[in-house]
Amino acid sequence: MIERDQKRPAERNIVHCLQCYKPQESLPVHLARVCMKKSTPEERMEQVQKARASSKEWIRRNRTWNYEHLRQLLPDRRSRITMVKELLRRGFFIINQPEESDMVLDPEGDSATVDAATTAESSGDPRTMSASVRIKMKEAGLHGKFPARSKLLVSFKKYLTVSRKVPNWQQEVDNVSRFLRYLQPTGSEPSMDFLSKSRETRDFLIALKRTDMCPASILNYIKSMKRFLEYLTLRLDLKKKDPQLRTNCQSYTNMLKTLRKTLFKTNYDKTCDFRLDGTPSIKDCQKILRVAKPDFLRIHENLLTGKEVSNTEKTLYRYYCEALLIFHHMQRPGAVEGFTDADWVERIAQGGRVVIGVWKEKTLSMQIALTQDEETCFQLYYKQIRAKNIGLKKFCQSFFTSTAGEAVHSVSQDMYRLHEMYKLAPFRSQDVRRAVETAAKKLPADKREAVNHYLAHSADVNRTPLPQDIVNAAVLLDSLKGTSLDDDTSLAELSTAGTSTHTSRKDFSAFLDRFPVSLEGRPPTKKRRVDLGFPEDRVFYDKWRTAQYTQREEYLLSHFTHRKPSVSKVARLIAQEGWKANCPKPEEIERLWKPAPTGTIEADEVIIKCVSEQAWTGLAVKDFGAEEGLGVVATRPFSKGDIVCDYHGKVIRAAEGMAMMEGLNDDARYFFFFKAGQRDLCINAKTGCDCHPNTDTVGRRIKCCSKRPNLEPLHCVMKVNGEDKDVILFKALQDINIDTQFKFYSGVMRESFLGLDLDWLDE
């Protein structure tokens, strides 16, 4: 016993259990006794490996914090210093830490922090304002939440992430959790009692207003609750317990709509942009259109001339088109989001302009008259950017779409990003609309009514103006603005003027001409950029790095058309190239990998070599007994879309194959019929091929089965040994594990040969 105790190490490495998040000296014993006592030893060992890898990763990367990062996360000085002290007490390391004298807090409330917050608030720093609002919420008892592991909130999170694919799901879950905690101060699980608490709901929204929270944030709370109510109506188990749930949820939703109108109607005149001194004018709100127009014109020109345009530039082009509707035609973001492709197709030419109407809902109605130049850029976006975003496999009716082919989530957020690109104070649609209303007060009553109707502010919602009335209102609005939007070169002139308009300015195209992007190149230094007349900021520098990152991403993916790569393979390839920075992570390449299209597969040298030499790997022939005979199993994992092997044999005409099948029983399964264009062909794998006469090729042993096949046949024309040959490849329909038998189904091929006796395929 003494000898065994002496051999045992004095201290063991502490590893946290990923199930209960508690530190354990002997994780295998803990899992076997507590968290995974019903699991197999292999599953427990796998969990131990994951926990040890997680612990190493935390020690390697996550124990060190940067004070500048904490400054961004916690703008409030008192909160930041308190967090720094707590991290140091817990054993974390903090780099770029300020002097010890700067870490002292004023015991009476840290007046320096208050003064700084007051100054920043008056200057319009949204981060500091949100911090001050957060403090007021905590003081008012509005910041409490239900535990994150509450069953209802966990299932709501799953609904947002899986069913709705909401990107900012965490914010919505937190909003609902705070909302429900105020209505239900006690308990660890939210109940359905909140549906009857209308007075408490109103008190919560009023309390949020008193914390100086901006109306947009309060609106987000209401939107989150409406989505939560939508989720509740889909829960069948809850509807069984409470048959009136749907009715109660609808009543609560109507109440939220009423409260929303009341809150924002009383606050409409009081709400102003806190970022500026005084009320902004129309020209102030439209500054983004003037500043971003040169880049917009450059992208427009590149689209017209067929030059390559990056995804970032396509997004900027879309942002500007949206900004034209928001800040030039003064439309609400909701109306722009409701703009569909059908609305664009049904546009009407009238009086030298183009009239468009959106009739989704009363609150989302839009009647505008675009100029001919604006129609030109919208049509270019519609044909060259939107069409490529959607492609052939996406179904989206919205006019404005993301690069992923989905409807734009929030036009308001797009406008914020557009202002952020050019380092301008962001304006909202209500800012420019309020400025227009102020300017329109000097107009006669009839003209003021026309402007209000153009802005969808007319009280007469049943009035349907004629197209010419909309054009007249748009012209009146342009004369009212008096801005310099049209001082620059118009789009019509640009389409015929070539590049003469922009020869005097250093744009990104000139930057690429001077510093071409390559896989092995390095981005130019700031000195080189400035010496050649380019801006001092990092805009072009970051764009250059993004272009190189994309090139390297495509380069790495091009090496793996045959099968999905493993992380280790991608890491070895990156190491061979010698890339140390600005390159994708191996895990990202593994995630982005997609099965190659037929054209790429037909030209892939690895696949051609495997077909020519029959050198397929990861396959083995197995005897499944007297009844089933020989089959093929996987000796390594395959991913969905991988090319497994080919059905190898001599290619003959289908009629010749049918004649050879007469009188054959079991050997009939070695004939594979397929259609190549207008040709009816057959692969005879019974006698082998001329190139491999004595080889029992593995593809001929794969069973044909209509029940749960994991392979599908793919016809390709490949240049094998210098000749174009018809080849049938087997592509994985799903992820395939080791020892899984391969099966394919040729039902699609059967439809091409109606009338042929192919019943043996179902055996």
N, C-alpha and C positions, 0 to 999 in steps of 0.2 A: 504494500500500500504506500509506504514512504517513497519507494523508488518511482511509482506511478505519479505521485504528487510532484516529485522533483522534475519528471519529464514534462509535466503539463506546463504550458507557458504561464508566466506570471500574470499577464494581462491579455484579454481577448479583444479583438476588434469589435466595436459596437456597430451593429447594422440595424437600421430601422425596418420594421415590417411594413410592407406596402399595403397590407390589408387593414391594420388597426393603427398605423402610424406611430407605434411605440418602439423605443430602442430595445434591442434584445442582444444578450451576450451569446446565446446559441439559437440562431434563427431556425435551423432545421428542427430542433426540439420544440420550439415554440409553435411552428406551423403544424407539426404532427400532433400536438396536444390541444391547440386552441383554434387558430384561424383556418387551417386546412386539414382538420383531422379526418374528414370524409373524402379527401382527395387521394389520388394515387401517389406513390413515392416519386414517380417521374414528374408529375405536376408540381409537387412540392420542391423538387430540386430545381425545376425551371424557375419557380418563384424566387428561390434563394439566389440564383444567378442574376436575376433582374434586380433584386434588392442590393446585391453587392455592386453591380454596375452602377446603379443609381447613387449609391453612397460614394463611390469613387468619382463619379461625375460631379457631385456636389462639392466634394473636397477640392477637385481640380479647378472648378469654374465659379461656383456660386457662394463661396465663403468671403470673397473680396467684393467690396462695394466701392463705387466712385462717388465722391462727394458731389461732383457736378451733376451726376445722374440723380442723386437725392434732391438736389436743388430744383431740378425740373419736375420731379414727382411731387415735391412738397414746397410750393412757393412760400408758404407761411413759415417765417423764421423760427418761431417757438416750436411748432410741430416738427420742423426739420431737426433742430438741435436735440429735442427730446428723443427723436428716433435715432439719431447718431449715438447718443449716450446709451440707449437701450441696446443697440447693435454691438457696441463695444463691450458692454457688460456681458453679453451672451457669447463673446469670443469671436466676433466677426472682425475682419480687417477692412479699414477704410483708407483709400488713397486720396491724395489731394485734400487732406483734412486741414481746415483752417487752424490758426494759432489757438492755443488754449484760452487766451484772453478773450478771443472772439466767440467762445462757446459759452460765455456766462450770460445768463438770462436775468432780466430785471425782475425781482420778486414781486413788484407791484403790477405786473402785467406786461412787462417788456414794451415800454413806450416806443422804443425804436421800431418795433414790429408794427405797432398801431399807426405810427406816422408813415411808415413805408407803405402800409396797406392803403392808407387814406390817399397818399400821393398817387399810387398806382391806380387806385379806383377812379380818381378824377381824370387820370390820363387814359383810362380805358383798357387796362390790362385784364383780359377775361380770366386768366388763370388765377390772379389774386382775388378777383371778385368772387369766383367760384369757391375759393378757400374761405373768404369771409362769410359767404352764404352758408357754407358747410358748418362753420362754427355756430352761426345763428340757428341752424337747424338742430344741432346737438343741444343747444341751450333750450330750444322750444320743445324738445322731445320728439322731433320728426325724423331723426336719423336712425332710430332703432329698426332692426330687421328680425325676421324669423331665422332660425338656424338654416344654414345652407343645405342640410341634409333632410329638410322637411319633405315628406313624400310628394306633396302636391307641387312644391316648387321644383323638385327634381324632375318630375314628369313634365312640368311646364317647360323646363329647360330642354328636355328631349324633344318636345314638340317644336320649339323654336329652331333648334339646331338640325334636326332630322327632317321634319315635315315641311317647315317653312324656310329653312336655310337662312335664318336671319343672321347677318354678320355681327351686329352689336347686341347679341342675345344677353350678355351679362348685364348690360345697362337696363334692359327691360325686366329681367328677373329681379334686380335690385329695386327698381321703381315699384314693382308690384309688391315685393316683400315689405318695403317701408309703408306703402299705402295700407296693406292689410294689417301690419303691426299697429298702426295708429288706430284702426277701427277695432282691433282685437288686442288690447294691451297685454293680456296674459295668455299662457299656454304656449306649447312648443310646436303645435300643428295648427295651421289656419283652417277655419271652418267656413261654412256657407252662410253664416249669420250676417256677414257684411252686406248681403244683398238687400237687407231690410233697413240698413243704417244710412238713410239719405241725409239726415242732419249732420251726422259725424263726417260723412263724405264732404259735404260743403264746408264744414269747419276745417278739414284737412287742407283743402285747396286755398281757403282764405289764409290759413296759417303759412302756407308756402309763399303766398304773396307778401306777407309781412316780413319774411326773411330777405326781401329784396331780390328774390329769384326772378329771372327774366321770364316773360310770358312763354317763350319758346320752350324753356325747360318744364314749366308747368304743363304745357301742352303735351310734352313727351310723357309725363306721368299719366295723363288722360289716355293717350294713345296706347300706352302699355297695358292699362287696365282694360281697355276695349279688346285688345288682342287676348288678354287673359280670359275675358268673358267668352270670347269666340272659342277658345280652347275648352272651356268648361262645357259648352254645349255639345262638344264632340265626344265627351267622356260618357260612354254607354253605361258604365258601372254607376256613375253618379246619377244619371237620369233614371236608372232603375230604383235607386233609393229615394229620389225626389222627382216625381213625375212633373212637378211644376218648375223644374230647374230652368228649362228653356224660356218659359214665360218670365220668370224672375230675372234672368240674365238680360232679356230684351228690355224689360222695364228699367233695369239699372243702367243699361247702355243709353236709353233715351234720357234718363236723368243726367248722365254725364254730358250728353250733347247740350242739354239745356243749361247746365252750369257753365259749360265752356263758353256759350254765347253770352251769358250774363257777365262772366268774369272779364272777357276780352272786350265787351262793349263798354264797360265802365272804365276800362284801362286804356282804351284805344287812343284817346286824346292825351293821356298822361304819359304813355309809353313813347320814349324817344331814344335815339341811338346814343348810348352813354359813352361812345368812343369819341365823339366829336363835341366841340364847343358850339352850341347853337343847333338849330335845325338844318340839316343838309339840304342843299339845293338840288335841282334836277341835274345840273352839270356836275356836281360833286358825285352823285350816285352813278353817273355814266362815265366816270373817269376810267373805269376798267375797260370799257369798250374802246376808248382812244389809245390806252396804253398797250392793250393786247392786239390791236388791229395789225400792226406790222408783222407779227408772227403768224397771225391768222392768214394774211394775204400771202405770205411765203408758203405756208402749207397748202393754201388753195392753188397756188401756181404749180407746186410740185404734183398735186393730184391731177391737174389739167395736163401736164406734160408727161405723166406716167412715171415720175421719179419715185423711188422708194420712200415711204413715209412710215415712221415708227409708230408703235402703239401709243406712246406718250403723245406724239403729235396728233394722232387721230383723236385721242381723248381731249386734247386742247381745242381741236376744231369743234368737237361736240359741245364743249363748255361754252365756246363763243356763240354758237348757234342758240343755245339755251339762254345765254345772256342777252342776246338780241330780243328775245321774247320777254324777258324779265325787265330789263332796264330801258329798252327802246320802245317796246309796245306795252309795257307796264302790266304784264299778266301775272297772275298768282302762280307759285310753283306747282300747286295741285293741278291747275289747268294744263300746265306744260307736261306734267307727268301723264295726264289723260289724253294727250295728243297721240293719235294712232296713225298707222300707215294708210288706213282707209280715209281718214280726214285729209291726208295729204293728196291722195289720188283724186278726191272729189273737189279739189280747189277750183275756184272760178276766176277767170281773167276778167277784170272790170276796171275801166278807166285808167289803164296803164299800171295797174297793180294786180295782186293776186289775193283773193278773199278766201279765208279759211275759217271754218266753223267747227267747234268741238262742243258736243252736246251730251257728254257723259252724265253729268249731274248738274243741278242748278248751281251748286257751289263751284263746279269745275268747268262752267261754260266759258267759251273763249270765241270771240269774233274779231278777227284782225285782218288787216290788209297789208301784206308784205310788198316792199318795193321789188322791182325787177332784179336788182342786184342781190337782194336778200333771197329771192326765189332761186337765183343761180347757185348760191352757196348751199341752200337747203337741198336742192336737187342733187348737187354734187355729193353731199353727205349721204343722201338717200341711196344713191346708186353705187358709190364706191366705198363707203365706210360701213353704213348700216348693213348692206347686203353681204359683205364679207364677215361682219360680226355674227350675223345669224346663220349663214351657211345653208346647208341643205338639211341639217338634222335638228335645227332649233325652230320652235314655234313661238313667235313673239309678235304681238300686234302693236306694241308701243313704237312710236316713231323714233324716240331716242333710246338707244340700247348701249349697254356696256360692251367692252371687247369680248366678254364671254358670251354675248348673245342674249343676255337677260335684260328685262326692263330696268330702266334707271330707278334706283331705290329712292333717292332724295335729290331733287333739283336744288333745294336750298343748300345741301351739303356740297353739291357741285359748284355753286356760286362761291361758297366759302373757300373751297380749294383754289378756284380761279384767282380770287383776290390774293390768296396766300402765295401763289406762284410768282406774282409780281410785287409782293411785299406791300400791298395796299390794305388800308383799313377796310374790313368787309362791310358791305351794305346789304340790306335785305330788301325784298320786293316792296314791303310796306313803307320803307323809307322813300323810295322814288314815287310810289303811288300817293303818299301823303304830300310830297312836294308838288306833284301835279295838281292835286286837289286845291292846294293853297294858291297856285298860279291860276287855276281856272275860276276862282271866285270873282275875278275881274271881268269875265266874259258875260255876255247876255245869257238869259235863262235858257233859251233853246240850245245855244252852243254848249253851255255847261252841261245840259242834260245829255247831249250827244257824246261829250267826253266821258261822263260818268257811265253811260251805257257801254262805251268802248272798253272801259275798265271793269265792266260787269258790276257796276255800282248802282245801276238804275233800279228804282223801286218797282217799276213796271216790268216784272219778269215775264209777262205774257207777250210783251211786244217783240215782234220779229222784224228787225230792220231789213231794208233792201240792201243788196250788195253795194249799190252806189252810196247809200247812207254810211256804210262802214268805211268806204274809201274816203268820203268827205270827212269823217271823224278822224281818220288816220292823218290826213293832210292837216287838219286843224291842230292835232296833237303835235305834229312836226313844227308847225309855226309857233306853237306855244313853248316848245322846249328851247329853241334858239341856241342849240349847242353846235359844236364844230365837228360832229361825227362825219359829215360829208365833205370835209375839207381835204382829206387824203384821196389817193387814187381809188377810183371805184373798181368793183369787181369786173364790170364790163370792159373797162379799159385794160385791166390786168390780163384778161383772157386773150387780148390781141397784142399786148405790148411786150410780151416775153419777159425778160429779166431786167429790162432797163430801169424799172421803177426802184429796184432794190440794189443796184450795183454800188451805191454809195455806202451802204451799211454792211457791217460785218455780221452776217448771220451764221447759223450753225452749219449750213452747207459749205460756206467758205472755211469754217473751222475744220470740217472733215476733209476738205481739199488740202488744207495745209498740214493736218495731222490725221492721216488715214487710220482707220480702225483695223487692227489685225489681232490675231490670236496671241502673238508673242509680244506685241508692242506695249509700251508704257505710256500712260497719260502725260501730256506736256505739263511742265512745271508752271507755276504762276508767272515767273519771270519771262519765260518764253512766250506765254500767252499775251502778256501785257506788251512786250517788245514788238509783237506783230500786230498790235492794234485791237486786240480782243478785250472784252470786259474783264475787270479784275475779279468779279465774283466767281462762284463755282458752278454756275448754271451749265455752261458748255462743258466744263470738266466732268460734272456728274452725268451729263448726257453721253459723253464719250465713254465713260466707264460702263454705263448701262448698255450701250451698243456692243461693247466688247464682251460684257457678261452674257448678252444674248447670243453672240457668236460662239462663245465657248460652250454655252448650254446646247446649242444646236450641234456643235462639233462632237460633244460627248454622246448625245443621243444618236448621232449618225453611226456610231460604232456598234450599236446594239439593235439592229433591225431583226436579227434572227430570233433572239430570246431576250426576255427581261433580265437586265443585269443585276447582279448582287452588289451590295454596298462595297464589298472588298474589291471587286473588279473595277468599279468606277474609281475607287481610291487609288488603285494601282495605275490606272490610265492617267489620272491627274498628276500623280508622282512622276510618271514618265515624261509628261509634258513640262514638268518643273514649275507649275503654277503655284505661287505662294499666297496670292491675294486676288481679289476680284474674280473669283471663280465659284461655280455652284458647289454646294455640298453633295457628297455622294448620295445621301438620303433624298435630296431634292431631285436628282436625276432618276433615282429609282421610282420616285413618286410620279414624275412627269412622263415616264416611259409609256408609250402607247403602241399597239400593234401597227406595223408599217403597212401602208397601202399596197395594193397589188403591184403597181408600177415599181415601187421601191424593192419589193420582194423579188420581182423578176430580174432585177439587175444586181441583186446582192451576191457578191462573190463567194461568201461563206456557204450560202444555200446551194449555189451552183456547184461548188466543190463537193458538198455532201451528196447531191444528186448524182454527180459524175462518178464519185468513188464509193458511194453507199457507205459513208463514214459517219452515220448518225450515232449520237451518244445518248446515254440515259435511258436506253431501251433494252429489254431482254425478253426472249421467248420462253414461255412457261407452259408446262403441260397441265391442263385443268381436268384431266381424267378422260375416260373413254367417251362419255357423252358429249362433252364440250370440245375436247381436243386441245390443240395448241392455241395459245393467245399471247398477247404482248402486254407486259407490265412496265411501269416506270421504275427506274433505279435511282432517280433523283427528282426533286420537285420541278414541276413546270408551272409557269404562270399563264394566265389568260392571254391569248393572242400569240403565244409562242408557236413557232413552226416545229412540229415534232419529227416528222419524216415525210417521205413520199410513197405513193403506191407505185412501185417500180415494175415495169414490164414492157413488152413490145406493144406499140400503139398500132392498132389496125382499125379498119372500118367496122361499124357496128353490125352491118349485115354479115360480114365475115365472122365476127365473134359469135353471132347467134347461130350460124351454121356449125361452128366448132363446138358449141354447147350441147348440141343434140346428142343424146345418149350419155351425157355426163351426169353424175349425181353430186357427190361431195366436191368434185373438182370444179363444178360450175361456179362456186363462190370465188374463184380466182379470176373471174372476168369482171372488169369494172367498166360500166357503160357511162358515157358522159357526152355532153353536147358542147362543142367549141364553135361559137358563131352559128353558121349554117351547116356545120359538119357534124354528123353523128359518128362518134368514135368509140373505141373500146380499148382497154388495156388488158392484154393477155399476160397475167402473172403466173400462169400454170407452167409454161415451158421456159420461163425466164426470158431475158433479152439478149441481144447480140453482144452488148458490152459486158454483161455479167452472166454468161451462160451457165456456170456451175455454182452460182451464189444463191442461197436461200434468203432472199431479201426480207427484211423485217416487216416492211409495210404490208406485204401480202398476208401476214399472219394476224393482222388486226381484225377483230370481229366487227361485223355489221349488225347493229342492233337499233331498233327504233325506241327502246326504253332507256331514257336517261343517257344519251350519248355524251361523251366529253370531247369529241373531235368532230370537226366538220371538214369536208373536202373542199379544196380551193384550186380551181383550174388556172394555170399560168402557162405562158409561152416563154421559155428560157433558152438562152444560147448555151447549149451543153456541148463541149468538145467541138466548138466552131459551128454547130448546126442549131437551127431553131427547132425546138421539140416541145410537144404538148406534155405538160407535167401536172399530175394531181398531187398537191401537198395536203397534209393533214395539219390543221391549225387547232390549238386548244380552245375550247369553248369556255373553260373555267380553270381555276387553279387546280392542279392535279398533284396529289401527294405521292410519296414513295409507295411502291407495291400496289398501286391502283391499276386496274386493267383498262387498257385503251379500247374504246368503242366508238364507232362512227355510224352515221345514218345518212343514207344517200337518197332520202325521200325527194329532195329537190331534183336530183338527177332523174328519178323515176318519172316525174311529171314531164320531162322532156322526151320520154320514150313511151308514150301512151300506146297501148296495144301489144307491147312486148311482155312476155311471161317472165316477170322478175320476182315471183313469190319467194324464191330462195333467199332474197335479201332480208326477209323478216325472220329467218330461222335463227 
